[in-house]
Amino acid sequence: MWGTMAAITDVYKATLKVAYPATEGITDELKAVIPDYITKAKKRVDDLIFVIKGLRWESEQARVIIVQANDKLHAILHEDFNDEPSEWQKDEEDEIPTSEPTR
């Protein structure tokens, strides 16, 4: 059994002697590229945060408009108007005779 383990260890050491120099160049390339990837990722995250903040602002504006429209509709439906007649009501009142016509 020990002979087999020694043979496996020798093969492993021989493989490392070949594999490590081959991967050394790859790690150098990755070390050079990874900071660039991180910078680009941070930029994209910042852009997404900006877009999300814009969407939040727009949704808040839409909510305000909806609330205002709802309040106006509620007032119309429940006739919560001012007691003062509107302009068109004044015009109609002027046209309506208050007494019977005389001959």
C-alpha positions in Angstrom: 0.0 0.0 0.0 2.8 2.4 0.8 4.3 1.8 -2.6 1.1 2.8 -4.2 0.9 6.0 -2.1 4.5 6.9 -3.0 3.7 6.4 -6.7 0.6 8.6 -6.4 2.6 11.3 -4.5 5.3 11.2 -7.2 2.7 11.6 -10.0 1.0 14.5 -8.0 4.4 16.3 -7.6 5.2 15.8 -11.3 1.8 17.2 -12.3 2.3 20.3 -10.0 5.6 21.0 -11.7 3.9 21.2 -15.0 0.6 22.7 -14.0 1.8 25.5 -11.7 3.9 27.3 -14.2 1.0 27.1 -16.7 -1.4 28.6 -14.2 1.0 31.3 -13.1 0.4 33.4 -16.2 -3.3 33.0 -15.8 -3.3 34.3 -12.3 -1.2 37.3 -13.3 -3.8 38.1 -16.0 -6.7 37.7 -13.6 -4.9 40.0 -11.1 -4.7 42.6 -13.8 -8.3 42.2 -15.0 -10.2 41.8 -11.7 -9.8 45.4 -10.5 -11.2 46.6 -13.8 -14.2 44.2 -13.5 -14.8 45.5 -9.9 -14.7 49.1 -11.1 -17.2 48.4 -13.9 -19.5 46.5 -11.5 -19.4 49.4 -9.0 -20.3 51.8 -11.8 -23.2 49.7 -12.9 -24.4 49.4 -9.3 -24.2 53.2 -8.9 -26.1 53.6 -12.2 -28.8 51.2 -10.9 -29.1 53.1 -7.6 -29.6 56.3 -9.6 -32.3 54.8 -11.7 -34.0 53.3 -8.7 -34.0 56.7 -6.9 -35.5 58.2 -10.1 -38.2 55.6 -10.2 -39.0 56.2 -6.5 -39.3 59.9 -7.1 -41.6 59.3 -10.2 -43.7 56.8 -8.3 -44.1 59.3 -5.4 -45.2 62.0 -7.9 -47.7 59.6 -9.5 -49.0 58.8 -6.0 -49.5 62.5 -5.2 -51.4 63.0 -8.5 -53.6 60.0 -7.9 -54.4 61.2 -4.3 -55.3 64.7 -5.7 -57.4 63.3 -8.4 -59.1 61.0 -5.9 -59.8 63.9 -3.6 -61.3 65.9 -6.5 -63.4 63.0 -7.6 -64.6 62.4 -4.1 -65.6 66.1 -3.8 -67.5 65.9 -7.1 -69.3 62.7 -6.2 -70.3 63.9 -2.7 -71.0 67.5 -3.8 -68.6 69.1 -1.5 -68.6 72.3 -3.4 -68.3 75.9 -2.4 -71.6 77.5 -1.6 -70.8 80.2 -4.1 -72.3 79.5 -7.6 -69.9 79.0 -10.4 -69.7 81.2 -13.4 -71.8 79.0 -15.6 -74.5 78.8 -12.9 -74.5 82.7 -12.7 -74.9 82.9 -16.4 -77.9 80.5 -16.4 -79.5 82.4 -13.5 -79.3 85.6 -15.5 -81.1 83.9 -18.4 -83.9 82.5 -16.3 -86.7 85.0 -15.9 -87.7 85.6 -12.3 -91.2 86.6 -13.0 -93.8 85.8 -15.6 -93.6 87.8 -18.8 -96.0 90.7 -19.1 -97.9 91.5 -22.3 
